[in-house]
Amino acid sequence: MVLSVHELRRRAIEDLTVEDLRRLIAQDVGLDWLLPVALDFLRDTAPQEAAGGWYDDDLLSAALTRKESVWRNAPELARHLDGTVRMLTDLSPYVQREVDAFRATLSDVI
């Protein structure tokens, strides 16, 4: 894991795949740069995913489960993520639990 994360850190952001973003964000690497990219991707794909009736995404989970301090330091990103989640329907139970925890922790921000 350490070697793969180290290798990913060498890539340009535009060369990262969704899975690369997920892996780096889950490891709290480069959040200042990667979270905005990931949140824009999630927002851009939310309508198609919602139309499919099911949204279960590892990138969404990685974003939702970042430490509270990450979101408190970037409240606009927290609101962006919350707005995207509100576009989605039929989340899996485990992602819905993460959404609920995210919202409960940051209710004064979002």
GIPE-V146271 format. One record per residue. N is the residue number from 1. RES is the residue in three letters. PHI is phi as a letter, one per 40 degrees, with the letter a starting at -180 (999 if undefined). OMEGA is omega in radians with two decimals (* if undefined). D_FIRST is the distance of its C-alpha to the first C-alpha in whole Angstrom. Layout:
N:RES:PHI:OMEGA:D_FIRST, N:RES:PHI:OMEGA:D_FIRST
//
This chain:
1:MET:999:-3.12:0, 2:VAL:c:-3.14:4, 3:LEU:c:-3.12:5, 4:SER:c:3.09:5, 5:VAL:c:3.12:6, 6:HIS:c:3.12:8, 7:GLU:c:-3.14:10, 8:LEU:c:3.14:11, 9:ARG:c:-3.12:12, 10:ARG:c:-3.09:15, 11:ARG:c:3.01:16, 12:ALA:c:-3.09:19, 13:ILE:d:-3.11:19, 14:GLU:c:3.11:21, 15:ASP:c:-3.13:19, 16:LEU:c:3.05:16, 17:THR:c:3.08:16, 18:VAL:c:3.12:17, 19:GLU:c:3.07:13, 20:ASP:c:3.09:12, 21:LEU:d:3.14:14, 22:ARG:d:-3.10:13, 23:ARG:c:-3.13:9, 24:LEU:c:3.13:10, 25:ILE:c:3.11:13, 26:ALA:c:3.11:11, 27:GLN:c:-3.14:10, 28:ASP:f:3.14:13, 29:VAL:b:3.02:13, 30:GLY:g:-3.05:16, 31:LEU:d:-3.14:18, 32:ASP:d:-3.11:21, 33:TRP:c:-3.01:21, 34:LEU:c:3.14:18, 35:LEU:d:3.10:20, 36:PRO:d:3.12:23, 37:VAL:c:-3.13:22, 38:ALA:c:-3.12:20, 39:LEU:c:3.07:23, 40:ASP:c:3.09:26, 41:PHE:c:3.14:24, 42:LEU:c:3.14:24, 43:ARG:c:-3.12:28, 44:ASP:c:-3.08:29, 45:THR:c:-3.09:28, 46:ALA:d:-3.12:29, 47:PRO:d:3.12:32, 48:GLN:c:-3.14:31, 49:GLU:c:3.13:29, 50:ALA:c:3.13:32, 51:ALA:c:3.11:34, 52:GLY:c:3.06:32, 53:GLY:g:-3.11:33, 54:TRP:a:3.13:29, 55:TYR:b:-3.11:26, 56:ASP:b:-2.97:23, 57:ASP:b:3.13:20, 58:ASP:c:3.10:17, 59:LEU:c:3.08:17, 60:LEU:c:3.13:20, 61:SER:c:3.12:18, 62:ALA:c:3.14:16, 63:ALA:c:-3.09:19, 64:LEU:c:-3.01:21, 65:THR:c:3.05:19, 66:ARG:c:-3.11:18, 67:LYS:d:3.12:20, 68:GLU:d:-3.10:24, 69:SER:c:3.11:24, 70:VAL:d:-3.09:22, 71:TRP:c:3.12:25, 72:ARG:c:3.09:28, 73:ASN:c:3.13:27, 74:ALA:a:-3.06:27, 75:PRO:c:3.11:30, 76:GLU:c:3.08:31, 77:LEU:c:3.08:27, 78:ALA:c:3.12:27, 79:ARG:c:3.10:31, 80:HIS:c:3.13:29, 81:LEU:c:3.13:27, 82:ASP:c:3.10:29, 83:GLY:c:3.10:32, 84:THR:c:-3.12:29, 85:VAL:c:3.14:29, 86:ARG:c:3.10:33, 87:MET:c:-3.01:33, 88:LEU:c:3.08:31, 89:THR:b:3.04:33, 90:ASP:f:3.05:32, 91:LEU:c:3.06:28, 92:SER:c:-3.12:27, 93:PRO:d:-3.10:27, 94:TYR:c:3.09:24, 95:VAL:c:3.11:24, 96:GLN:c:3.07:27, 97:ARG:c:3.11:26, 98:GLU:c:3.08:24, 99:VAL:c:-3.13:26, 100:ASP:c:3.12:29, 101:ALA:c:3.09:27, 102:PHE:d:-3.11:26, 103:ARG:c:-3.13:30, 104:ALA:c:-3.12:31, 105:THR:c:-3.01:29, 106:LEU:b:-3.07:30, 107:SER:d:3.13:33, 108:ASP:c:-3.11:35, 109:VAL:c:-3.05:33, 110:ILE:c:*:33
//
